[in-house]
Amino acid sequence: MATRRIPASVELHPLFKRIAQFVRIEKYDRDGGHSKPRIRIEVATTMMPPNLIREMLKAEVQCVRCGQPIHPFRARTKGSSDRTELPRHVYVAVACPLDVNIGCSRGKAAKEAYIAIEEAVENA
Ligand SMILES: [Zn+2]
């Protein structure tokens, strides 16, 4: 039986080393206050080679909470006017989408995963 090995989190994915330089960490203190700052992780696709964007969108890692395979790089909006049809805005997710499992993206595991990504980007 062929088992696909899926990395446990996005910063452990082999592609991450090539993507880290395009990753932008955005913090929103005003939403949750200093004790619970919201972190949003965006990928600046404008400077990325198209092949890397396509590879990135196909990448799979495990959900940090339930272990199901997820796509950590998700298009925020489709680049419909763009002939290449590559998304302009991509964000990093660490858990199942809300419509798959509402509990996964909330809670401690997801929060810790965002911090791990932040550290991996800083050390890249
Ligand atoms: Zn999950």
Residues whose N, C-alpha, C, O or C-beta is under 5 A from the ligand:
A	BS01	ZN	C63 R65 C66 G67 Q68 A95 C96 N101 C104
